[in-house]
């Protein structure tokens, strides 16, 4: 049985700095391998990666100025958290 009342997104990621410059950072306190996706404001996938550090640092300097979304994923690719930057 599936629990349909559970929200897809659990909480907002604490990204810093926001807005980003050359990098965006977020905490990974459990030091897990966390896959992520970066999407543009049209929902198009821009890049993917995996963070396995306690202090995750993602380079974004090559992205044109604009609004982007980052999704943190679980091992089964379900969305854990979403935030804009």
ZIHUQUI-V485768 format. One line per field, one symbol per residue. ss: DSSP state (2 for helix, 1 for strand, 0 for the rest). phi: phi as a letter, one per 30 degrees, with the letter a starting at -180 (. if undefined). burial: + if it has 9 or more other C-alpha atoms within 8 Angstrom, else -. A space follows every 50 residues. Layout:
ss->???
phi->???
burial->???
This chain:
ss->00000000000000010000001111100000011111110000111111 10001111100000000111111000001111110
phi->.cddddddcdaddddbdbddbdbbbadbddhcdcdbbcbddciddcabab cbcdcdbcdbddddelcbbccccddciddcbbaca
burial->--------+-----+++--+--++++-+---+-++++++++---+--+-- ++++++---+-------+++++++----+++++-+
